[in-house]
Amino acid sequence: MNIKKSAIEEIRAEYRMENINYDRRYALLQLGFISLIEGDLDYLRGIIEEDGELAEKYPAPKLDYIREIFINCLIDDDEGIENLIKLETNMKNTIYPPN
């Protein structure tokens, strides 16, 4: 990863201490985008794992969709792509329900 993991770990630690869990989920998933873009899939797995613990207590549809996108990006076959397509359709129907 081209960015410093130590800096990301500092951010993650600060959110853990602040006990602002919805914001922590949001921040974690934003850091997940960086990990995905940088191709550090192992680090992304760690973020998904930590978010999973929070997702049970603090569900939020928007964040849950982002989490599902990451999970399916880690599946390196046709199933992952098919799941992403289904997820996109589901997201569109949720945001813009058919008349």
Protein Blocks (a to p, Z undefined) as FASTA:
>chain_A
ZZdfklmmmmmmmmmmnopaklmmmmmmmmmmmmmmnopaklmmmmmmmmmmmmmmmgcf
klmmmmmmmmmmmpgcfklmmmmmmmmmmmmmmmmgcZZ
